[in-house]
């Protein structure tokens, strides 16, 4: 995922946080939140 520049600033910050600072427990929780949000969004489309 090299071309992250096309996404909003909040996504860039989230990815940077995941890469640099998130603990294993936080990564699990972030994954659940993102998976849930994506699932809900795809159902609406």
N, C-alpha and C positions, 0 to 999 in steps of 0.2 A: 504494500500500500504506500506507494511513493508519492502520489499526487494528493496529499491531504489539504493542499491550499484551496481546493474548491469547496470545502466544507466550512460551516460557521465556526467562529472563534471558540464557542463553547465546546464543540466537538474536538477541536485541536487541543484545548486545555485538558479535556477528559482523557484523551489518548496519551498526552504527556504525563498526566498523573498516573495512569495505569502502567506506563512503561517505567517510571522512575520511583514512585513513592508508595504505591499500594501494596499492602501486605497480602498474604495468601487468603486470609479471611475476607478482606475487603474485595479482592478479585472475585471471589465466589459470589458475594452479595451484588457486586456491580454486574456480573454476568446474569444473575437472576433478574435484576431490574431491567437490563437492556433486552434480554430475551422476551420478557413480559411485554415491554413497550412495543417491540417489533411485532410480536404476535397480535396484539390488540390493533395495531395500525394496519397490518395486512388483512385482518378480518373486515375492517372498515372499507378497504379498497375493494 
